[in-house]
């Protein structure tokens, strides 16, 4: 038996993926993992590689999916993206980090897509270009 919070998270990722596809994104990878690093969704649109982090919550108000993305999580996402880019020789490809905040409302899942959700140049102490935060 699967724990309810895991079912909610899986359904949220499905809703986020469906949203991206409906918006014209091409899904390249889901739940990409290397060591302790993970990227929820890697997709492309136009010339960009997008690393999409999915945060799903079943509550509303103060406990939103938008509030669930911590600085430490952003740093881990950056490390994972750097490894993904290195493994796929994408250093010259513009990229960005999007957040898909999914809220479960009854049996429905509402997706809020925030493009360029965060810049990691300040927490990581780098960032000489607008499109590569490291």
N, CA, C and O atoms as a MOPAC input file, in Angstrom:
PM7 MOZYME 1SCF
protein

 N      0.83700 1    -1.18700 1     0.00000 1
 C      0.00000 1     0.00000 1     0.00000 1
 C      0.88300 1     1.25200 1     0.00000 1
 O      1.85100 1     1.34000 1     0.75500 1
 N      0.54300 1     2.19400 1    -0.83600 1
 C      1.31800 1     3.42500 1    -0.97300 1
 C      0.77900 1     4.47500 1    -0.01700 1
 O     -0.43400 1     4.63400 1     0.12500 1
 N      1.68500 1     5.18900 1     0.63800 1
 C      1.28900 1     6.24500 1     1.56200 1
 C      0.54200 1     7.34500 1     0.81900 1
 O      0.88600 1     7.66300 1    -0.31900 1
 N     -0.48700 1     7.93600 1     1.45300 1
 C     -1.28700 1     8.97500 1     0.78200 1
 C     -0.46200 1    10.15700 1     0.26700 1
 O     -0.74700 1    10.68200 1    -0.81000 1
 N      0.56100 1    10.58300 1     1.02600 1
 C      1.35400 1    11.72900 1     0.55900 1
 C      2.15600 1    11.37700 1    -0.69200 1
 O      2.41100 1    12.24400 1    -1.52800 1
 N      2.55600 1    10.10500 1    -0.82700 1
 C      3.27000 1     9.69000 1    -2.04400 1
 C      2.32300 1     9.63200 1    -3.24000 1
 O      2.70600 1     9.98500 1    -4.35600 1
 N      1.09400 1     9.19000 1    -3.00800 1
 C      0.09100 1     9.18600 1    -4.07800 1
 C     -0.19500 1    10.61000 1    -4.53600 1
 O     -0.31200 1    10.86700 1    -5.73400 1
 N     -0.30900 1    11.54000 1    -3.58100 1
 C     -0.55000 1    12.94400 1    -3.92300 1
 C      0.61400 1    13.50200 1    -4.73300 1
 O      0.40000 1    14.20300 1    -5.72200 1
 N      1.84300 1    13.19900 1    -4.32400 1
 C      3.01800 1    13.67800 1    -5.04600 1
 C      3.10000 1    13.12400 1    -6.45500 1
 O      3.41500 1    13.85300 1    -7.39600 1
 N      2.81900 1    11.83600 1    -6.60300 1
 C      2.83900 1    11.21600 1    -7.92700 1
 C      1.76500 1    11.81700 1    -8.82900 1
 O      2.02300 1    12.11900 1    -9.99400 1
 N      0.57500 1    11.98600 1    -8.29300 1
 C     -0.51300 1    12.59000 1    -9.07600 1
 C     -0.18400 1    14.03600 1    -9.43100 1
 O     -0.53900 1    14.50100 1   -10.51400 1
 N      0.48700 1    14.75000 1    -8.53500 1
 C      0.90400 1    16.12300 1    -8.81100 1
 C      1.91700 1    16.18500 1    -9.93800 1
 O      1.84600 1    17.07300 1   -10.78800 1
 N      2.86100 1    15.25300 1    -9.95600 1
 C      3.83800 1    15.20800 1   -11.04600 1
 C      3.17100 1    14.86300 1   -12.36800 1
 O      3.55800 1    15.39000 1   -13.41100 1
 N      2.18800 1    13.99700 1   -12.33900 1
 C      1.42700 1    13.67700 1   -13.56300 1
 C      0.70000 1    14.92200 1   -14.07200 1
 O      0.70900 1    15.20300 1   -15.27000 1
 N      0.07100 1    15.66800 1   -13.15800 1
 C     -0.64200 1    16.89200 1   -13.54800 1
 C      0.32800 1    17.92900 1   -14.10600 1
 O      0.02200 1    18.60400 1   -15.08900 1
 N      1.49800 1    18.05500 1   -13.48100 1
 C      2.50400 1    19.00800 1   -13.95800 1
 C      3.01000 1    18.62900 1   -15.34300 1
 O      3.17000 1    19.49200 1   -16.20700 1
 N      3.26100 1    17.34000 1   -15.55700 1
 C      3.72000 1    16.86900 1   -16.86700 1
 C      2.66800 1    17.13600 1   -17.92900 1
 O      2.99300 1    17.61000 1   -19.01800 1
 N      1.40400 1    16.83600 1   -17.62500 1
 C      0.31500 1    17.08200 1   -18.58000 1
 C      0.22200 1    18.57300 1   -18.90800 1
 O     -0.01400 1    18.94800 1   -20.05600 1
 N      0.40700 1    19.41800 1   -17.89400 1
 C      0.36600 1    20.87100 1   -18.10600 1
 C      1.48100 1    21.30700 1   -19.06200 1
 O      1.24400 1    22.07100 1   -19.99800 1
 N      2.68800 1    20.81500 1   -18.81700 1
 C      3.82000 1    21.18900 1   -19.67300 1
 C      3.60200 1    20.74700 1   -21.11500 1
 O      3.83800 1    21.51700 1   -22.04500 1
 N      3.15700 1    19.52500 1   -21.29800 1
 C      2.90100 1    19.01400 1   -22.65400 1
 C      1.83100 1    19.85900 1   -23.34400 1
 O      1.96100 1    20.19200 1   -24.52200 1
 N      0.77500 1    20.20300 1   -22.60600 1
 C     -0.30300 1    21.02900 1   -23.17900 1
 C      0.19700 1    22.42100 1   -23.57700 1
 O     -0.36700 1    23.05900 1   -24.46500 1
 N      1.26500 1    22.88600 1   -22.90900 1
 C      1.83300 1    24.20200 1   -23.20700 1
 C      2.92300 1    24.14000 1   -24.27800 1
 O      3.55800 1    25.15300 1   -24.57300 1
 N      3.14400 1    22.96500 1   -24.86000 1
 C      4.10000 1    22.83700 1   -25.95200 1
 C      5.50700 1    22.44200 1   -25.55600 1
 O      6.41600 1    22.50300 1   -26.38400 1
 N      5.71000 1    22.04200 1   -24.32100 1
 C      7.02400 1    21.58400 1   -23.88000 1
 C      7.22000 1    20.13100 1   -24.30200 1
 O      6.25900 1    19.36500 1   -24.37000 1
 N      8.45500 1    19.76000 1   -24.58100 1
 C      8.80400 1    18.36900 1   -24.87400 1
 C      9.49500 1    17.79000 1   -23.65000 1
 O     10.50200 1    18.32400 1   -23.18500 1
 N      8.95500 1    16.70800 1   -23.13600 1
 C      9.52200 1    16.07500 1   -21.94400 1
 C     10.72000 1    15.22900 1   -22.37100 1
 O     10.60300 1    14.37800 1   -23.25300 1
 N     11.86500 1    15.46600 1   -21.74400 1
 C     13.09000 1    14.73800 1   -22.03900 1
 C     13.32800 1    13.65400 1   -20.98700 1
 O     13.73200 1    12.53900 1   -21.31800 1
 N     13.07900 1    13.98500 1   -19.72700 1
 C     13.30000 1    13.03000 1   -18.63800 1
 C     12.38100 1    13.36100 1   -17.47000 1
 O     12.03200 1    14.51500 1   -17.22500 1
 N     12.00500 1    12.30100 1   -16.76100 1
 C     11.23300 1    12.47100 1   -15.51900 1
 C     11.95100 1    11.72000 1   -14.41400 1
 O     12.43500 1    10.60500 1   -14.60700 1
 N     12.00800 1    12.35300 1   -13.25300 1
 C     12.65800 1    11.75800 1   -12.08600 1
 C     14.08000 1    11.29300 1   -12.41100 1
 O     14.48100 1    10.18200 1   -12.06300 1
 N     14.82800 1    12.16600 1   -13.08100 1
 C     16.21400 1    11.88900 1   -13.41200 1
 C     17.02700 1    11.88300 1   -12.11700 1
 O     16.90700 1    12.79200 1   -11.29600 1
 N     17.84600 1    10.85800 1   -11.94300 1
 C     18.62300 1    10.72400 1   -10.70900 1
 C     20.08200 1    10.41400 1   -11.00600 1
 O     20.41800 1     9.71600 1   -11.96300 1
 N     20.92600 1    10.95900 1   -10.15400 1
 C     22.35000 1    10.64400 1   -10.15400 1
 C     22.83300 1    10.86200 1    -8.72200 1
 O     22.74200 1    11.96500 1    -8.18200 1
 N     23.34200 1     9.80000 1    -8.12500 1
 C     23.77300 1     9.84100 1    -6.71900 1
 C     22.58000 1    10.27200 1    -5.86200 1
 O     21.51000 1     9.67000 1    -5.95200 1
 N     22.74900 1    11.30400 1    -5.03300 1
 C     21.62100 1    11.77400 1    -4.22300 1
 C     20.88600 1    12.94100 1    -4.87600 1
 O     20.07100 1    13.59700 1    -4.22800 1
 N     21.16000 1    13.20200 1    -6.12700 1
 C     20.55600 1    14.33300 1    -6.83200 1
 C     19.37800 1    13.86500 1    -7.66900 1
 O     19.37100 1    12.75000 1    -8.18900 1
 N     18.38000 1    14.73600 1    -7.79200 1
 C     17.20900 1    14.39500 1    -8.60100 1
 C     16.64500 1    15.64800 1    -9.25900 1
 O     16.63400 1    16.73600 1    -8.68400 1
 N     16.17800 1    15.45000 1   -10.48700 1
 C     15.42800 1    16.48100 1   -11.20800 1
 C     14.05700 1    15.89800 1   -11.50300 1
 O     13.95800 1    14.82000 1   -12.08900 1
 N     12.99400 1    16.59700 1   -11.10500 1
 C     11.64000 1    16.06900 1   -11.31400 1
 C     11.32800 1    15.90800 1   -12.79100 1
 O     10.96100 1    14.82500 1   -13.24500 1
 N     11.47900 1    17.00800 1   -13.54500 1
 C     11.18200 1    16.97200 1   -14.97700 1
 C     12.24400 1    17.78600 1   -15.71500 1
 O     12.54200 1    18.91900 1   -15.33700 1
 N     12.80100 1    17.20900 1   -16.75000 1
 C     13.68300 1    17.93700 1   -17.66400 1
 C     12.92200 1    18.00600 1   -18.97700 1
 O     12.48000 1    16.98800 1   -19.51100 1
 N     12.77500 1    19.22700 1   -19.49200 1
 C     12.03200 1    19.39100 1   -20.74500 1
 C     12.68300 1    20.47600 1   -21.57900 1
 O     13.58900 1    21.17800 1   -21.13000 1
 N     12.20300 1    20.59400 1   -22.79400 1
 C     12.70400 1    21.63200 1   -23.68900 1
 C     11.53000 1    22.40000 1   -24.28000 1
 O     10.42300 1    21.88100 1   -24.42800 1
 N     11.81100 1    23.64400 1   -24.60900 1
 C     10.87200 1    24.47200 1   -25.36500 1
 C     11.70600 1    25.52800 1   -26.06400 1
 O     12.45100 1    26.27400 1   -25.42800 1
 N     11.57400 1    25.57900 1   -27.36100 1
 C     12.42900 1    26.48400 1   -28.12300 1
 C     13.86900 1    26.05600 1   -27.95400 1
 O     14.19000 1    24.87300 1   -28.07100 1
 N     14.73300 1    27.00600 1   -27.68200 1
 C     16.15700 1    26.72200 1   -27.51200 1
 C     16.52800 1    26.35600 1   -26.07600 1
 O     17.68500 1    26.03200 1   -25.80800 1
 N     15.58100 1    26.39900 1   -25.15800 1
 C     15.86200 1    26.23100 1   -23.73200 1
 C     15.71400 1    24.80200 1   -23.23800 1
 O     14.84600 1    24.05100 1   -23.68200 1
 N     16.58800 1    24.45500 1   -22.30800 1
 C     16.41000 1    23.27200 1   -21.47600 1
 C     15.83300 1    23.79300 1   -20.17000 1
 O     16.37100 1    24.72600 1   -19.57300 1
 N     14.75000 1    23.19500 1   -19.73300 1
 C     14.07200 1    23.64300 1   -18.51800 1
 C     14.12600 1    22.53100 1   -17.48600 1
 O     13.76000 1    21.38800 1   -17.75800 1
 N     14.58800 1    22.88700 1   -16.30000 1
 C     14.57400 1    21.98100 1   -15.16400 1
 C     13.36600 1    22.37000 1   -14.32000 1
 O     13.36300 1    23.41400 1   -13.66700 1
 N     12.35000 1    21.53100 1   -14.34100 1
 C     11.08500 1    21.85600 1   -13.68400 1
 C     10.97500 1    21.10300 1   -12.36100 1
 O     10.98000 1    19.87300 1   -12.32500 1
 N     10.87800 1    21.85800 1   -11.29400 1
 C     10.68100 1    21.29100 1    -9.96500 1
 C      9.18300 1    21.30200 1    -9.66600 1
 O      8.51200 1    22.32000 1    -9.83700 1
 N      8.67700 1    20.17100 1    -9.22300 1
 C      7.25400 1    20.04000 1    -8.92300 1
 C      7.07300 1    19.98400 1    -7.41300 1
 O      7.69500 1    19.16600 1    -6.73600 1
 N      6.22600 1    20.85000 1    -6.89500 1
 C      5.87500 1    20.84700 1    -5.47300 1
 C      4.36500 1    20.70000 1    -5.38600 1
 O      3.61700 1    21.53400 1    -5.89600 1
 N      3.93000 1    19.63900 1    -4.74000 1
 C      2.50200 1    19.35400 1    -4.63700 1
 C      2.07500 1    19.42500 1    -3.18900 1
 O      2.75000 1    18.89400 1    -2.30700 1
 N      0.97000 1    20.07100 1    -2.94700 1
 C      0.39100 1    20.16900 1    -1.60700 1
 C     -1.10700 1    19.92400 1    -1.70100 1
 O     -1.74800 1    20.25300 1    -2.69800 1
 N     -1.64200 1    19.34500 1    -0.64900 1
 C     -3.08700 1    19.09900 1    -0.62400 1
 C     -3.81400 1    20.13000 1     0.21200 1
 O     -5.03500 1    20.06100 1     0.36000 1
 N     -3.08200 1    21.08400 1     0.76100 1
 C     -3.72000 1    22.12600 1     1.55300 1
 C     -3.63100 1    23.45400 1     0.81300 1
 O     -2.99200 1    23.55400 1    -0.23400 1
 N     -4.27300 1    24.46100 1     1.36600 1
 C     -4.23500 1    25.78900 1     0.75100 1
 C     -3.86100 1    26.81400 1     1.81600 1
 O     -3.61300 1    26.46200 1     2.96900 1
 N     -3.82400 1    28.07000 1     1.42300 1
 C     -3.52800 1    29.13400 1     2.37800 1
 C     -2.05000 1    29.19800 1     2.69000 1
 O     -1.23000 1    29.31700 1     1.78000 1
 N     -1.69300 1    29.12000 1     3.97000 1
 C     -0.31400 1    29.26600 1     4.42200 1
 C      0.58200 1    28.11400 1     3.96000 1
 O      1.78900 1    28.29700 1     3.80300 1
 N      0.02600 1    26.97600 1     3.74900 1
 C      0.81500 1    25.78800 1     3.38200 1
 C      0.74300 1    25.57900 1     1.87300 1
 O      0.12600 1    24.62100 1     1.40700 1
 N      1.36100 1    26.45900 1     1.11800 1
 C      1.29500 1    26.34700 1    -0.33000 1
 C      2.52800 1    25.66600 1    -0.89000 1
 O      3.57300 1    25.60800 1    -0.24200 1
 N      2.39500 1    25.16400 1    -2.07700 1
 C      3.52300 1    24.52200 1    -2.75100 1
 C      4.63700 1    25.53100 1    -3.02100 1
 O      5.81300 1    25.16800 1    -3.03200 1
 N      4.27800 1    26.78000 1    -3.23500 1
 C      5.27700 1    27.80900 1    -3.50100 1
 C      6.21800 1    28.00500 1    -2.31900 1
 O      7.38800 1    28.33600 1    -2.50700 1
 N      5.71700 1    27.80300 1    -1.10900 1
 C      6.53000 1    27.99200 1     0.08800 1
 C      7.45800 1    26.81600 1     0.36200 1
 O      8.28900 1    26.88900 1     1.26700 1
 N      7.33500 1    25.74600 1    -0.39200 1
 C      8.07800 1    24.52400 1    -0.10900 1
 C      9.45500 1    24.47800 1    -0.75300 1
 O     10.18400 1    23.50700 1    -0.54900 1
 N      9.83100 1    25.47500 1    -1.51300 1
 C     11.11600 1    25.47000 1    -2.21500 1
 C     12.14100 1    26.27200 1    -1.40900 1
 O     12.17200 1    27.50100 1    -1.47100 1
 N     12.96800 1    25.56500 1    -0.66100 1
 C     13.95300 1    26.20000 1     0.21400 1
 C     15.23600 1    26.53100 1    -0.54700 1
 O     15.45300 1    26.05800 1    -1.66200 1
 N     16.07200 1    27.34500 1     0.07000 1
 C     17.36300 1    27.68400 1    -0.51700 1
 C     18.22200 1    26.43500 1    -0.67000 1
 O     18.89800 1    26.27200 1    -1.68500 1
 N     18.20400 1    25.55000 1     0.32700 1
 C     19.01000 1    24.32600 1     0.21900 1
 C     18.51100 1    23.44100 1    -0.92500 1
 O     19.31200 1    22.79900 1    -1.60300 1
 N     17.19400 1    23.40100 1    -1.14400 1
 C     16.65400 1    22.62300 1    -2.25600 1
 C     17.09000 1    23.24500 1    -3.58600 1
 O     17.42500 1    22.52600 1    -4.52600 1
 N     17.08500 1    24.57800 1    -3.66500 1
 C     17.52200 1    25.24500 1    -4.88600 1
 C     18.98400 1    24.92400 1    -5.18900 1
 O     19.34500 1    24.72300 1    -6.34800 1
 N     19.82100 1    24.87500 1    -4.16500 1
 C     21.23000 1    24.54300 1    -4.36200 1
 C     21.37600 1    23.11200 1    -4.87900 1
 O     22.19200 1    22.85700 1    -5.76400 1
 N     20.59400 1    22.17800 1    -4.33700 1
 C     20.63300 1    20.79600 1    -4.81900 1
 C     20.17700 1    20.70800 1    -6.26700 1
 O     20.74800 1    19.95900 1    -7.05900 1
 N     19.14400 1    21.47600 1    -6.61400 1
 C     18.67400 1    21.48900 1    -7.99900 1
 C     19.75100 1    22.01100 1    -8.93800 1
 O     19.91400 1    21.50600 1   -10.04800 1
 N     20.47700 1    23.01600 1    -8.49300 1
 C     21.54800 1    23.57100 1    -9.31200 1
 C     22.65000 1    22.53500 1    -9.52800 1
 O     23.14900 1    22.38400 1   -10.64300 1
 N     23.02900 1    21.82800 1    -8.47600 1
 C     24.04600 1    20.77900 1    -8.61300 1
 C     23.57600 1    19.68800 1    -9.56600 1
 O     24.34100 1    19.21600 1   -10.40700 1
 N     22.32300 1    19.29400 1    -9.43000 1
 C     21.77900 1    18.25300 1   -10.31800 1
 C     21.76700 1    18.74000 1   -11.76400 1
 O     22.13000 1    17.99500 1   -12.67400 1
 N     21.35600 1    19.97900 1   -11.97700 1
 C     21.31000 1    20.53000 1   -13.33100 1
 C     22.70900 1    20.60100 1   -13.93500 1
 O     22.89000 1    20.28900 1   -15.11200 1
 N     23.69500 1    21.00800 1   -13.14300 1
 C     25.07100 1    21.06200 1   -13.64300 1
 C     25.54600 1    19.68400 1   -14.07400 1
 O     26.19100 1    19.54400 1   -15.11300 1
 N     25.23400 1    18.67400 1   -13.28900 1
 C     25.62000 1    17.31400 1   -13.64900 1
 C     24.89900 1    16.86000 1   -14.91100 1
 O     25.50700 1    16.25200 1   -15.79200 1
 N     23.60200 1    17.15300 1   -15.00000 1
 C     22.82400 1    16.78300 1   -16.18700 1
 C     23.41000 1    17.46400 1   -17.43400 1
 O     23.59400 1    16.82800 1   -18.47100 1
 N     23.69500 1    18.74500 1   -17.31600 1
 C     24.25600 1    19.50200 1   -18.43500 1
 C     25.61300 1    18.93100 1   -18.83700 1
 O     25.90800 1    18.79900 1   -20.02500 1
 N     26.42800 1    18.59600 1   -17.85600 1
 C     27.73700 1    18.02900 1   -18.14100 1
 C     27.62500 1    16.67800 1   -18.83900 1
 O     28.31600 1    16.42800 1   -19.82700 1
 N     26.75900 1    15.80800 1   -18.33100 1
 C     26.59400 1    14.47800 1   -18.91900 1
 C     26.05200 1    14.53000 1   -20.34600 1
 O     26.32000 1    13.63800 1   -21.15100 1
 N     25.28900 1    15.58100 1   -20.65300 1
 C     24.65800 1    15.68600 1   -21.96800 1
 C     25.29400 1    16.74700 1   -22.85900 1
 O     24.75900 1    17.07300 1   -23.91800 1
 N     26.44000 1    17.28700 1   -22.43100 1
 C     27.17800 1    18.28900 1   -23.19800 1
 C     26.27700 1    19.44100 1   -23.65600 1
 O     26.21100 1    19.77300 1   -24.84000 1
 N     25.59500 1    20.03300 1   -22.68900 1
 C     24.65300 1    21.12000 1   -22.98500 1
 C     25.13000 1    22.46700 1   -22.45400 1
 O     24.31600 1    23.36400 1   -22.23400 1
 N     26.42800 1    22.62200 1   -22.24500 1
 C     26.94200 1    23.84600 1   -21.63100 1
 C     26.63700 1    25.10500 1   -22.43700 1
 O     26.55600 1    26.19300 1   -21.86600 1
 N     26.46800 1    24.97900 1   -23.73300 1
 C     26.17400 1    26.15500 1   -24.55800 1
 C     24.68100 1    26.36900 1   -24.75300 1
 O     24.27700 1    27.25600 1   -25.50400 1
 N     23.85900 1    25.57100 1   -24.08900 1
 C     22.40900 1    25.65700 1   -24.24300 1
 C     21.81500 1    26.49400 1   -23.11400 1
 O     22.09300 1    26.23600 1   -21.94300 1
 N     21.01100 1    27.48100 1   -23.44700 1
 C     20.37300 1    28.25100 1   -22.37500 1
 C     19.44300 1    27.35100 1   -21.55200 1
 O     18.77300 1    26.46400 1   -22.08100 1
 N     19.42700 1    27.60600 1   -20.26200 1
 C     18.55100 1    26.82200 1   -19.39400 1
 C     17.89800 1    27.73300 1   -18.36200 1
 O     18.29200 1    28.88400 1   -18.17500 1
 N     16.89200 1    27.18000 1   -17.70400 1
 C     16.23400 1    27.90900 1   -16.62500 1
 C     15.59600 1    26.89800 1   -15.68600 1
 O     15.43200 1    25.72300 1   -16.01500 1
 N     15.24300 1    27.39400 1   -14.51000 1
 C     14.55600 1    26.59100 1   -13.51200 1
 C     13.12800 1    27.09200 1   -13.38700 1
 O     12.89700 1    28.26600 1   -13.09500 1
 N     12.17700 1    26.20700 1   -13.60600 1
 C     10.76200 1    26.53700 1   -13.43700 1
 C     10.23100 1    25.79600 1   -12.22000 1
 O     10.73800 1    24.73800 1   -11.84700 1
 N      9.21900 1    26.36000 1   -11.61900 1
 C      8.52600 1    25.70900 1   -10.50800 1
 C      7.09800 1    25.44900 1   -10.93200 1
 O      6.41200 1    26.34500 1   -11.42300 1
 N      6.65300 1    24.22300 1   -10.74100 1
 C      5.25100 1    23.89900 1   -10.96400 1
 C      4.64300 1    23.61400 1    -9.60500 1
 O      4.86300 1    22.55500 1    -9.01900 1
 N      3.88000 1    24.56700 1    -9.11700 1
 C      3.23100 1    24.45800 1    -7.81400 1
 C      1.85900 1    23.84100 1    -8.04500 1
 O      0.98900 1    24.44900 1    -8.66800 1
 N      1.68000 1    22.63800 1    -7.54000 1
 C      0.44200 1    21.89500 1    -7.76500 1
 C     -0.31600 1    21.82100 1    -6.44800 1
 O      0.23400 1    21.43100 1    -5.41800 1
 N     -1.57200 1    22.19600 1    -6.49900 1
 C     -2.42500 1    22.14500 1    -5.31400 1
 C     -3.57500 1    21.20200 1    -5.57000 1
 O     -4.28700 1    21.31600 1    -6.56700 1
 N     -3.74400 1    20.26900 1    -4.65600 1
 C     -4.85200 1    19.31800 1    -4.75300 1
 C     -6.08500 1    19.97300 1    -4.13500 1
 O     -6.08800 1    20.36600 1    -2.96900 1
 N     -7.12000 1    20.07600 1    -4.94700 1
 C     -8.39100 1    20.64900 1    -4.49600 1
 C     -9.46100 1    19.58500 1    -4.70600 1
 O    -10.01500 1    19.45900 1    -5.79800 1
 N     -9.74600 1    18.82800 1    -3.66300 1
 C    -10.68000 1    17.71100 1    -3.80400 1
 C    -10.02200 1    16.61900 1    -4.61400 1
 O     -8.99900 1    16.06700 1    -4.21100 1
 N    -10.60700 1    16.30700 1    -5.75500 1
 C    -10.00700 1    15.29600 1    -6.64200 1
 C     -9.27300 1    15.93200 1    -7.81600 1
 O     -8.70700 1    15.22600 1    -8.65100 1
 N     -9.27900 1    17.25000 1    -7.88500 1
 C     -8.62900 1    17.98000 1    -8.97900 1
 C     -7.26000 1    18.50300 1    -8.54600 1
 O     -7.01300 1    18.75300 1    -7.36600 1
 N     -6.38900 1    18.65900 1    -9.52500 1
 C     -5.05900 1    19.21500 1    -9.28000 1
 C     -4.90900 1    20.48700 1   -10.09700 1
 O     -5.04600 1    20.47100 1   -11.32000 1
 N     -4.62500 1    21.59400 1    -9.40800 1
 C     -4.44400 1    22.88500 1   -10.06500 1
 C     -2.94700 1    23.16400 1   -10.16100 1
 O     -2.21800 1    23.05000 1    -9.17500 1
 N     -2.49800 1    23.53300 1   -11.36700 1
 C     -1.07500 1    23.74600 1   -11.61000 1
 C     -0.80500 1    25.22900 1   -11.83100 1
 O     -1.42900 1    25.86800 1   -12.67700 1
 N      0.12700 1    25.75900 1   -11.06200 1
 C      0.61400 1    27.11600 1   -11.27600 1
 C      2.05500 1    26.99100 1   -11.75600 1
 O      2.90100 1    26.44200 1   -11.04900 1
 N      2.33800 1    27.49700 1   -12.95500 1
 C      3.65300 1    27.35900 1   -13.57900 1
 C      4.38800 1    28.68200 1   -13.47200 1
 O      3.96200 1    29.69100 1   -14.03500 1
 N      5.49200 1    28.66800 1   -12.74700 1
 C      6.30300 1    29.86700 1   -12.58600 1
 C      7.59500 1    29.66000 1   -13.37200 1
 O      8.44700 1    28.85900 1   -12.98800 1
 N      7.72900 1    30.39500 1   -14.47800 1
 C      8.94500 1    30.32100 1   -15.28700 1
 C     10.03600 1    31.14600 1   -14.62000 1
 O      9.76100 1    32.15400 1   -13.96800 1
 N     11.28000 1    30.70400 1   -14.79300 1
 C     12.41500 1    31.38400 1   -14.14300 1
 C     12.11500 1    31.61400 1   -12.66600 1
 O     12.21400 1    32.73500 1   -12.16600 1
 N     11.75100 1    30.55100 1   -11.98400 1
 C     11.28600 1    30.63200 1   -10.60000 1
 C     12.34400 1    31.14600 1    -9.63500 1
 O     12.01400 1    31.76700 1    -8.62500 1
 N     13.60800 1    30.89400 1    -9.93700 1
 C     14.65300 1    31.36700 1    -9.04400 1
 C     15.96300 1    31.50300 1    -9.78800 1
 O     16.19800 1    30.85000 1   -10.80500 1
 N     16.80700 1    32.36300 1    -9.25600 1
 C     18.17300 1    32.56000 1    -9.72700 1
 C     19.08800 1    32.09100 1    -8.60800 1
 O     18.91500 1    32.49600 1    -7.45800 1
 N     20.02600 1    31.27300 1    -8.91800 1
 C     20.92500 1    30.76400 1    -7.89000 1
 C     22.25400 1    31.49500 1    -7.83600 1
 O     23.14500 1    31.09700 1    -7.08500 1
 N     22.40200 1    32.53400 1    -8.60200 1
 C     23.69400 1    33.21100 1    -8.64200 1
 C     24.08200 1    33.79300 1    -7.28100 1
 O     25.25300 1    33.73700 1    -6.90600 1
 N     23.13400 1    34.34500 1    -6.54100 1
 C     23.47900 1    34.92800 1    -5.24500 1
 C     23.79300 1    33.85900 1    -4.19800 1
 O     24.83400 1    33.95200 1    -3.54700 1
 N     22.92600 1    32.83100 1    -4.00400 1
 C     23.27300 1    31.81300 1    -3.00600 1
 C     24.56000 1    31.05900 1    -3.33200 1
 O     25.26900 1    30.63100 1    -2.42100 1
 N     24.86900 1    30.89100 1    -4.60900 1
 C     26.05700 1    30.13200 1    -4.99000 1
 C     27.27400 1    31.01200 1    -5.22700 1
 O     28.38400 1    30.50500 1    -5.39100 1
 N     27.07800 1    32.32200 1    -5.24700 1
 C     28.19600 1    33.22900 1    -5.41200 1
 C     28.74100 1    33.31000 1    -6.82400 1
 O     29.90900 1    33.65600 1    -7.00400 1
 N     27.93800 1    33.00200 1    -7.83300 1
 C     28.40200 1    33.05800 1    -9.22000 1
 C     27.37900 1    33.74000 1   -10.08000 1
 O     26.63300 1    34.60400 1    -9.62000 1
 N     27.34800 1    33.34900 1   -11.33100 1
 C     26.32300 1    33.85600 1   -12.22000 1
 C     26.76600 1    35.01700 1   -13.05000 1
 O     26.37900 1    36.15100 1   -12.77100 1
 N     27.56000 1    34.78100 1   -14.05600 1
 C     28.01700 1    35.85200 1   -14.92300 1
 C     27.09700 1    36.09800 1   -16.09600 1
 O     27.25000 1    37.09600 1   -16.80000 1
 N     26.15100 1    35.21700 1   -16.32000 1
 C     25.22000 1    35.40300 1   -17.41400 1
 C     23.80100 1    35.22700 1   -16.90600 1
 O     23.57900 1    34.60900 1   -15.86400 1
 N     22.86000 1    35.76000 1   -17.62900 1
 C     21.46500 1    35.68900 1   -17.21200 1
 C     20.89500 1    34.29600 1   -17.33300 1
 O     19.96800 1    33.95200 1   -16.59900 1
 N     21.41700 1    33.48100 1   -18.23700 1
 C     20.78200 1    32.19100 1   -18.49000 1
 C     21.47800 1    31.01100 1   -17.83500 1
 O     20.90400 1    29.92300 1   -17.79400 1
 N     22.67200 1    31.17500 1   -17.32800 1
 C     23.35100 1    30.09700 1   -16.61900 1
 C     23.64800 1    30.58800 1   -15.19700 1
 O     24.55000 1    31.40400 1   -15.00800 1
 N     22.91100 1    30.10800 1   -14.20500 1
 C     23.04600 1    30.64200 1   -12.85800 1
 C     24.31000 1    30.23000 1   -12.13000 1
 O     24.48100 1    30.59900 1   -10.96800 1
 N     25.18200 1    29.49900 1   -12.74700 1
 C     26.42100 1    29.12000 1   -12.08700 1
 C     27.55400 1    29.75500 1   -12.80700 1
 O     28.71000 1    29.57300 1   -12.42200 1

